[in-house]
Every structure is written in structure tokens, then in C-alpha cells.
């Protein structure tokens, strides 16, 4: 066990920003994706764990906040010097003398940026700069708060690929906040779903999928024809433009796919769709469901 | 890796931060040199016969030395500190494991190094361009102590202002007002203290820079001097800075939810 959060409550003025009732445990090596709408309490959770907001309750941990590394949503640095000087000061080392740092700089293709000031770096370069600093800390627990927000699709993809590849065989625990589910599909093995400060669900991705979506789902466009065609099958909560059909038995799945193919309807099959876990967990919680572990 | 210490690399970083502020060079190095040369030349050319020009020139030159900590530390530090706060840099550095305490110590050392560099340039130019009266060793030591203690008080004041205001624009405006206000009240802008209205003179006498401007020549040449009013001004100045720091701590505690 790396840390356990018990009865954590954070208030900003009179507003409760975060209220964790059921204990949440982060194990060594966990890759947790934290999802929730804006104001759900995601960043507040990180700030609590880092000890930079006041809270009631307790965080039992084998590590201190100083042992945690964090890539915040907004990371700013001084513009009065080249980023290589900031890097050397923060890491208390010389780039020329540190092979690991050189490896990271090269891994993130950051060599050409070293002599530039932070303000002239592009969004992607800025993110990579902080990521290098954070990774160099080699912390047992690292937080990434919306690491790819504001980046274009290609840069985002590339950045996530780099993160996945870097952490592939490493033991470090990660806590990744993101609104991009496809990122979490690559980075996370567990999910923590928050809504308006409450924990809706926490657990392994595949277990949560089984719990809220079943064995597998089939996703088709939501239109009159498809609605009519699939009217006899149960449906899961989904975005307005989609119809989601749970397939708890292979036979049902085969029946539906045959029907869809026969009618020349495009479909997507999934057994780990995070968006559907989120939507359906949120729906169940709103209808009086309990917090899940 | 222990980041909570006074480290050469962090001092180097902070020094780059100080030197990256162009206003520090303009107001902390260029302006005092220019002012001291122009004013001493102007005063010396208009001085009646029989007056000790060396005393006047040295007195003005030493007095203008007080502008250096005012510009480099009060203006320079408060503006970069507020800019950093506005951007969230102190929190970012804290999250990298740097404690606020050691960040401040490293910054103070860097500020003093830069201020020393500014003084060296100021004295090199001054000695070569002006007829500075030769000091006694104790006079030089006391002069430097007075300036560095004044600089320490200004550092505390600048830190408190930046942390209370938190906005670069407003902090910069306050420090500029303070910078020129202190210069006027200390008799550095052409109006001598005895020509100021009585109430304003009272405020002047509470500023250490006033004594650095009008009395330091006496100390410089080793004549006997009553240090009590000057000491009182330092105590007053530290007390004001201390109160602001207290307010800063109180406010930051209240703001932490």
C-alpha cells in the first residue's frame, strides 16, 4: 500500500469541493485515471495529497508529499533565463554531467529547446519541459493533471505515446487526470470517477466495465432506423448521438452483430470503453447507487 | 536529492533571475551613477568660494549610494517576486521540493551579490569621475554596514509588499512610488530636508536613507557622530517591514482553505 485516503473532506469557503467517504487505497504500481467533469474535485484531490490545501480526515501514507512528483495543469517558470538553467537549478545537476537527464531530453526531443526561454516554447514543448523535470524526480507516486490539455491532436497523441513508453516497465505509481478517455485507455489500469466532489466509482478498469456495462458493448449511431432495429434490446446510458447495447452473453452479441451486419450498420465493439463506464456509473450514482470499490 | 539548502546552483539561478530584470540595471546601476555625477557637478559648479567641494561631492555621492538597494532590492525584488506569484512559480518550486525558507535565503544572497556588483561599478565610476574624499577604514565599514542593513530591511519590505499585493502591476507601482518618495524625502532630489515642511521632515527623519544622505560624510571621514537618531530610523524601518510580514503571514493563513 502506498497510501489510503480516509474520510477526506475539503471545503473552499462553504462549498464542499471534495468528500471521500469510502476509503481509497493506492497501491504500488497502480496507474490510476481520474475522471470527472469540471469542478468534480480532481485537482483538489491532488492538492490534498500534496498537502497544499487544508482538509479534514486522514491520508495514511508510506510516503510524504515531498516524495510525490506532480505535473500541474498550469506550470509556469521564470522568463528571465533559458530553460536549461531552470532545468539545472530545479534538478540540482548539470545536463552535461547527467546521463539520465540527457536520455530524457533526447527521449522527448527537447535538445533544440534548451537555449530558449520558457515563454517562447510551444504548448507541447512547455508540457514536455515539465514532464522531464517531473520524471527526473523518480517519485514513487507521480500526478499528471491534464498533461495534454490545450495541445493539438497529433502533439497529444505523441506525448501520450511517450508517457506510455517511458513508464512501460517502471514500478512508479501514476495518477493521471484527463478529459481524454483514449489517453486513459493507454495509461490507466484503474479508474477513479468523481462527480461534484463525490467518489462515484473506484477500481480496476475492467472490473468497473463489467459492473456498469457488462461483458461487452456494441456502439452504433443513434438514428431512427437503428433505434427501430434495436428496440427489443436493453440499452445503456450513452451520449445523445449513440446507442449502446450491452452484450452480457456471447449469444446475444452474436445475434445483435448478425442483425447489424445484415442491415449494413457500422458498429464498434468494446469491453473497456471508459466513457461508457463514466456515463453509466454517474447514472447509477445519481439514481441512488452506492460508492464502489 | 536535498533541495532544502543554500546551494550554489540555486544562488546562480536566483542571480540570473535578478539580472533578467532590465529595470534593475537601469535604476540600480545606471541611474545612481548618472544622478551622482550630474548633481555633484551641478552643485560643485554653483558652490561659493571657500566651501569644501570635496565634502559636498563625497556627501552627495555616498547619499546616492542608497539608491542602489532601493532600486535593486525594493523595486527589483518586489517586481520579480510579484510576477512569480502571479504566475504561480513559488508553488511550482515548492512542488519540486524547494522550501519557501531556502528559496528566500538563496534569493537574498543573490540580491546582495548583485547589489555588491552594482556598488563596485558605482564606486569605480565615482572614484574616477569625482573627487571623493579619502575615508577612514571604520568609515567605510560603517557605511557598508548601514547600506547592507538598509538593504535587508528593504528585502523584507519588498517580500511583504509583493506577497500582500500579489499583482505585478500594483506592486511595481507601489515600489516605484516608494522609490521616488524615499529619494525626495531623503533629500536626494534637489530639495534638502531642512526645506521640507515640518510634518514631512518628521517622516524624513524616520528613513535610514535620510541619514545616509545627510550625515554619512561625518562617519566616512571618522568624525564623531551621534548614531541614536539613525539607529531609531533603522528600528522604525524594520518594525514597519516586520508588521507587513506579519500581515502577509496572517493573510496567507486565512486564505488557505
Boltz contact constraints between the chains, C-beta under 6 A:
constraints:
  - contact:
      token1: [A, 12]
      token2: [B, 257]
      max_distance: 6.0
  - contact:
      token1: [A, 54]
      token2: [B, 256]
      max_distance: 6.0
  - contact:
      token1: [A, 54]
      token2: [B, 257]
      max_distance: 6.0
  - contact:
      token1: [A, 66]
      token2: [B, 97]
      max_distance: 6.0
  - contact:
      token1: [A, 70]
      token2: [B, 95]
      max_distance: 6.0
  - contact:
      token1: [A, 75]
      token2: [B, 92]
      max_distance: 6.0
  - contact:
      token1: [A, 76]
      token2: [B, 87]
      max_distance: 6.0
  - contact:
      token1: [A, 76]
      token2: [B, 88]
      max_distance: 6.0
  - contact:
      token1: [A, 76]
      token2: [B, 89]
      max_distance: 6.0
  - contact:
      token1: [A, 78]
      token2: [B, 17]
      max_distance: 6.0
  - contact:
      token1: [A, 80]
      token2: [B, 17]
      max_distance: 6.0
  - contact:
      token1: [A, 80]
      token2: [B, 20]
      max_distance: 6.0
  - contact:
      token1: [A, 81]
      token2: [B, 16]
      max_distance: 6.0
  - contact:
      token1: [A, 81]
      token2: [B, 20]
      max_distance: 6.0
  - contact:
      token1: [A, 85]
      token2: [B, 16]
      max_distance: 6.0
  - contact:
      token1: [A, 89]
      token2: [B, 9]
      max_distance: 6.0
  - contact:
      token1: [A, 89]
      token2: [B, 10]
      max_distance: 6.0
  - contact:
      token1: [A, 89]
      token2: [B, 13]
      max_distance: 6.0
  - contact:
      token1: [A, 90]
      token2: [B, 96]
      max_distance: 6.0
  - contact:
      token1: [A, 92]
      token2: [B, 1]
      max_distance: 6.0
  - contact:
      token1: [A, 92]
      token2: [B, 9]
      max_distance: 6.0
